[in-house]
Amino acid sequence: MIEKFETETLCPLTVLPVFEILPLGANPARLDEWRKFLNYLATYRKVAYVNISGWELLINPPDLALVSSKQKVVVSYRRRSVSMPGSLYAPTEPRESIMRTGTFYAPIDRKDCMIRSGNQYVPTEPRETAICTVSPNAPVAAPGMYERKRSSFAQTHPSYLETLGQSHASWLFGALAELIDNARDAQASRLDISIDEEFLESAEANVPVLSVKDNGTGMTHSDIMRMVSFGHGKPDKDDESLIGRFGVGFKTGAMRIGKDAVVFTQTAESRTIAFLSRSFNEDKEEVDIPVITYRCKGKWMDFDLEVHTRGEAESRLQAVKQFSPFNEYSIGSKFAAFGNQPGTVICIYNLDRWGSNYSLEWETIDSEQKRKRDIWIRSRRVRMRMAQMTTKVPLDYSLHSYLEVMFLEPRMKIYVQGTLVKTRRLHKSLSNTRVFKGMLMGKKVELTLGFNQAERENGNCGIFLYWHGRLIEAYRRVGAMLHTADVGRGVIGVIDVTDIMRLGDGGVGVLNNKQGFQDIEEYVKLIEWLGTQADQYWDEHYDRLLVGKKDENAVYTPDFSWVQCNRCLKWRMLEAGANEKDLPDDWFCYMPPFRGSCMQPESEMEPGVVTVAATRNYGGANGGSNEKDEMEMSTTACNSTLSSKEQSDASLESDDNAKSKQIKPPILRRLKRGPVQVSKSRQQQPMKKLCRSG
C-alpha cells in the first residue's frame, strides 16, 4: 500500500539502489489505473513511498512524454527498521527524531544492494542513506495500484473458469448442490430456487436466469472475497456443522451451470455485489472479479471507501451493468427483496447448453396453477452405478426428487419454481426397519436398513451415504446386491459416515466435488461392513417380505408418517393411519392431527428400539382378500431380549408427548372390531380372474 507522496527534490533517489516494475497482465481497468497513477507522478513530480516487509520502496516519477498504460518505472529502495534497544544498526537520525517517529534507516549491506543489468539483478556498492521529510497531509493512494514483476507469481487465465466447471461435468445437480450447501452453512431456514427470464442488453433479448436465494446470515466484504478467491487454507479440524471446506464450491458450481454469475448479499451493516464472469474476462489475460461493497450509514448506503476508492467502485459497477442483466433499478430490487433481513441471492445466466436448448429444463412459474413444478436435467440420463440395471432413478434428473433426500435431517424449507419440496428423513420413511451398530478402526458406525415399496417397483436398492448430514453417494450397492439385480431389490440403507471419514491429519476422505469418497482404507472397510449387514438383513427378511410372484401386489407403507412444521422446522410423528400427503404444504404444529405447540420437543422414537410395521393389500385395485389381509406388526430391538409385548408397553410408557405421540398398534383395534368381513363378491373375484386367465 502506498503510504505517502513526496516531492522529487526532497528524496534520495540518486544514492539508493534501483530496479524496475511494470503492471502485471493485460487487465484494461488495471492498466488504466496504472496510466493515471504514472501521469500523476509525472505531472506533479512526486515520489510514491511503499513499505513492504521492512523495505521502503520509492517509485520514481517517469517522463511525462513517455507515460502509457504499459510504461515501466524505476523504483529506489532501502531497508527500514524499527528503533529497538540493542539494535545491531546504529541510527543515522538524531535521537530526538527517533523518539518522534520510532523508525530509522539501517545501513545497506552489500548483499542487499541490487541493480538491474539486462534481465538480471546484480549487487552493487552500498551508498549512504538519507532521510526524507514526512508530510502529514500527503494523499494516500488506493491499494493494488501497482504490481512488482516476479517470476514466481502465478497468473490465473480466464480459461481456468471453464476448467473449474468440469468438476461437475458428469452431473449438473452436483454443481447446484454446492450453492445449496452455502445456504445451509449460512443457517438459512428458507431457500428458493427458480429460473425466470431477464433482459440482457448485450444479447438484446430475454435470457433465462437461475436464481438461488436464501435468508441466511449474508456475507461481509471479507467473506465474499474469500468465496471468490481460488481456494484457501485447509481447516485445522473437521467442523461437522459446515459442509463447505475446500474453497472451490461456488466457483465450480456456478461455472458449470452457466458462464456468468452475479452475487447479491446483505448483512445488517453492508451490501455487496460480486461478479464472476467468463464473458467479462473473455479478452483478458488474467481473471478479474469485480466486487462492490456498500456501507450502511443510518438509512443511507454509500460505497465502502475502506475497501476500494469511489472510482474503483463505480468502474466495477459499470462492468456489472454492461455485462449482466442487472442495472441500477434491478440491483435495487434484488436488495429490496431482503427487506431489513440478511440474505444472499446468486443469479446465473448464459446457462449451459444442450444442443439448441439448455441443459436444464423447467416449467414456468404460473401463480394460477397449484400443481408441483420441477426442474430437470434435460438428458434424463441416469448415473450408472455398479450392478444397476434400471433407468428409473428420478433422483438423478429431477431436482424435486434429489432435494427430498439431500439432507439427512432437513432444516430448510426449499421451494423449486415456487412450489414446496416435501423433504423427508429417509431413514424414518422405511418399513421393516432395523438398525445395525458396529466399530470400524476404532470408530462407531450405525446403519439403518429398511424396505421401500416405490424403490422396489423401480428396481432400485442400495445404501445412501451422508457426510456432515449431506448426501454424497446414493444407491451404493454392496454385498450380494453387486451380483444380481434381484437380491436386495427395494432394500434401502442410510448411514452418516462423518466420523469414519475423518482422517488423522485433519483432512477428510471426501472428494472436493462432494460426489464420492477417496480410495482409502476407511472407505474400503466401510463398504465391506455394509455388505455384510445388508446380506444379513436380506437373509432374515427375505421370506417375511415374500418378494416373489405371489406377493407382487403387496404394498408396504413406512413404519410411521412424519411432517415438518413450517415455523419451528421440527419434525412431528403422526398418529397411526394419518398420511402426510393429505396435509397442506404450510402445516404448523397447532394444526391436526398433531394439535400441539412449537414449544414441544421434537418427536422421536424410543432410543435403541426400531418399530416395524407393514401393511399389505393382496387384492390391489382389483379387490380380493383373505386372512393375509390382516395387518402385520413386529418389533425389533437392537441387542435386546424383550418380548414384543414388553417392548410395546415400554414404548408406550416412555412416550411423554400428548395425543400426537400415543400410537396404538393397529392390530389391537382390528381385534376389537372382530374378524374382517369379506363380501361374497370379493371372495369370488380372484376365482373369476383365474378362470379368465385359464
Helices and strands as residue ranges (DSSP letters): E 2-7, G 8-10, G 13-15, E 18-21, H 28-44, E 46-52, E 55-59, G 64-66, E 73-82, H 95-101, E 103-105, G 110-112, E 114-117, E 120-123, H 159-165, G 166-168, H 172-185, E 190-200, E 205-214, H 221-228, H 249-257, E 258-266, E 270-277, E 291-297, E 300-303, H 310-323, H 328-336, E 343-351, E 353-354, E 357-358, E 360-362, E 375-377, G 394-396, H 399-405, E 413-416, E 419-420, G 426-428, E 431-440, E 443-451, H 453-458, E 462-467, E 470-476, G 479-482, E 491-496, H 521-545, G 549-551, E 562-564, E 571-573, G 580-582, E 609-614, G 620-622, G 627-629, E 632-637, H 644-653, G 659-661, H 666-673, H 680-693
